[in-house]
Amino acid sequence: MSATTLVKQQAGPRAAGPAPARRGRRRARLIALLFVFPALLLLGALVVYPVLFSVGRSFFDASGTRFVGGDNYAEMFRDPATLKAIRNTTIWVVVAPALLTGLGLILAVLVEKVRWATAFKLLLFMPMAVSFLAAGIIFRLAYDEDPDKGVLNAAVVSVHDAFKDPSAYPTARGRQGVLTQGRDGSYGTTAATGRTVTLPMVGVLPADLPRDAAPAHRAAAAGARPDELRGVVYLDFTPGGGGRQGVVDRRESGLPGMKVEAVRAGRTVASTTTAADGSFRFSGLDGGSYAVRLPAANFAAPYQGVSWLGPTLVTPAIIGAYLWIWTGFAMVLIGAGLSSLPRDALEAARMDGANEWQIFRRITVPLLAPVLTVVFVTLVINVMKVFDLVYIIAPGPVQEDATVLATQMWLVSFGGGNNQGLGSALGVLLLLLVIPAMVFNVRRFRRSQR
């Protein structure tokens, strides 16, 4: 056998080697594709198809039968409600992620110095377990303007009333035909010195009278000296019926704590407060006639607190609810990054004489910058899609003042607008706004893996 034949026989099996290897690789790819196919099918059905359908639907009218080109996109930027939604979304994107990232950073740093750090983290993270629907209902009640229902206004009213006494008779009004009502809401009459004047009031429930209120009959019968002016402010109502209007009957109660003024020539010359039986007295007056006035402050409506869900504060109020839910999330993520920081750098800074603020500002924050960026961008993506809290917390009359792009898209499409062409255009706009943040986050993750 020649050397050439021997070489060919030895090379033959080697030449046939790559074919089975290629077949093996193809088989492995096919098996991998079979495993991935269900996920790809779901991704196409739940993500790709809806996106493509929405893009196509945005070029048709409300009925979906007539092609209108870019009219929906032009209308989107002419609609005042949509412009307000874009403005509110901008406020959300600028304010909420920055506040959450800052709060999460501060809490993550402080929690490290707390003995029961795990319990504290669990407590702050618990709102994440509450659904947005339940959280919206909770804060809708907390923001209620009625202090008897809304816990925030109950606290605000308590603090306000601690520094300023509320009106004792917000529902009281003067008896018509006896007292004259001024333009400012005050009541009064005219009386001369040396006399006792009666000021009958109505509109106060007997159950709402102060506990120290006493019958006004004796005070009304008391006489006055020539240099003084006496009087009585009383509830012109006899329990159980009977009695005469404008006359102080024996069972009618005085109204204590009512401010009374004596006015002459448009100037208040004396003022006092009624006693338990509603009586008052001005002494040392010059003789003559005076206007006896009950100032409007006696009948001012009680302070009801802050209109949290009014047109002005509704968006900050909803952002506050969002912070309550997501602060724990930001704190846990930043805390995980904080635990991986090189402790030798922190200890070296302390040995060099740096205080805690300098360590936080010059070492902790720069080293945590990648984590803070990821948290911030993730929250930006999240707030662009916020829907539940805005729709549930904002009352109907101010829904338009609080609307964001997600709620506006739903309202235009299904909430009464029935214009799915314009709604699809809003959905496409929202997608275009989210994509840059998503791409940025994906690139950050890839860089961190490298």
MOKA-V781513 format. One line per field, one symbol per residue. psi: psi as a letter, one per 40 degrees, with the letter a starting at -180 (. if undefined). Layout:
psi: ???
This chain:
psi: hidddddddddddddedddddddddddddddddddddddddddddedddddddddddeeiadeedhhebeddddddeehdddddddddddddddddddddddddddddddddehdfddddddddedddehidddddddddddehdhdedhddddddddddedehhihdgdeiiihiedihhideeiiiihiiieihihghiiehhddeiidehiieddddeiiiideihiihhihghhheiaiihehhidehiigiehhiihhhfehheiiiiiadeeiihhifiiiaiihhhhidddeiiiheahgdfiddeddddddddddddeddddddddddddeeihdddddddddeehiddddddedddddeddddddddddddddddehdddddddhiddedddeiidddddddddefddfgeddddddddddddddddddddddddddddd.
